[in-house]
Amino acid sequence: RGALQAGCQLVHEPLPSVSRSACAGASPQDGGGWRRPSKAGGFVLLLPVPRLPARELSAPARLYHKKVVDHYENPRNVGSLDKTAKNVGTGLVGAPACGDVMKLQIQVDDKGKIVDARFKTFGCGSAIASSSLATEWVKGKTVEEALTIKNTDIAKELCLPPVKLHCSMLAEDAIKAALADYKLKQEPKKGEAEKT
């Protein structure tokens, strides 16, 4: 395509949104668009913008493994639990280098089994997927079993590339922080310990 003439505007519009009135007085161009006089003087060049088929993934989605995309598009256990409850542990971790922040919460029953888990994450698709997977994996485990979940297991399951391994590390840190918070809440307070 040649350079635009002076006094012309370049407008990109999807074909279906270009109305007949927009094309009134327009003449076809060699490059596939339409040229019409502008109210401000000069010409407006209307170019068709290709649309992706409905099922085709965008460029960023193609860079992620399908497991990451699944957890990103359908995250499991998003939300919050009552952080003041004695049987709820909350872990809040972040990576200043990349800006990812994860909050992961667990709810433990009287037998020491994790019965619920929730997360909220601000970050990339890999961070969200790692959080989502972590909440699925901790449910049904005891507190001690949940401590055995490693970032390498999360990364392997999600097929994370080396540049995204920090996301799985954050998920492991969030699990450990939530478990530590829960354990801290189970210890008797100083005033209570002295009374017994």
Summary of the structure (lengths in Angstrom):
residues: 196
radius of gyration: 26.9
end to end distance: 86.0
largest distance: 91.5
contacts: 560
relative contact order: 0.13
helix: 37%
strand: 25%
